[in-house]
Amino acid sequence: MILDDFRLDGKVALVTGASRGIGRAYALALAEAGADVAIVGRRLATLEPVAAEIAGLGREALSVPADMGNLEDIAAVVARVQERWGHIDILANNAGLVNRAPAVEYTAEMWDEVMRVNIRGAFFMAQAVGRVMIEQGGGKIINTASLLSAIGVPYIPAYTAAKGGIGQLTKSLAVEWAQYHINVNAIAPGYVRTELTKALQEDPARSDWVLQRTPMQRWAEPEELKGAMVFLASQASDFVTGQIIYVDGGWTAA
């Protein structure tokens, strides 16, 4: 039965940026499909409610506080997951942040903070998990790209540059690691109601701009990304690699 191909029973997933928003939705989706889930975020206190939700679904959860811009933390996260379960089948490489300012006022500190997590951290987490997956004979890596991997908007130059980089990184790793049976894809959300976009949601003019540019004329909810995540994490997508799936309400089609 085709629906069996979407099951993740016996799999172990690692989700970064999992304490809220899109990352929380990813972690719960993977658990709902049958995976045990390691969740990563900056603070244990914000991870524990998500771990409780995963446990409520009958799956095991491991909360690991870490800074995804710190290479030692990345190594420690991977080591803890291996120690707990012995394998990592799925990486949802989702951690990220944004700094907003006009380009002429953007500081080196603002730029470096975004790049440190959004592209540098994403690569080195993929590298660390990729080593595990090569040794074990395969796996699934799903990066979080963005609508801004394809278009440009003002006031977030570092975020836009990093998400463009995530798109190309996804393709590069997919081509290099296909020989090891590792699928590398990305989900590119449009405008989603999360803490990261709260300032935009609360600005009537900018929120209206989002609605007018989105053919479906609404913001997405984090839960609407669950289907893409489960598909890319499961054997249903075994011949899909190097792809960026835009979940954007039709924005990039318009």
Order of alpha helices (4+ residues) and beta strands (2+ residues): beta-alpha-beta-alpha-beta-alpha-beta-alpha-alpha-beta-alpha-beta-alpha-alpha-alpha-beta
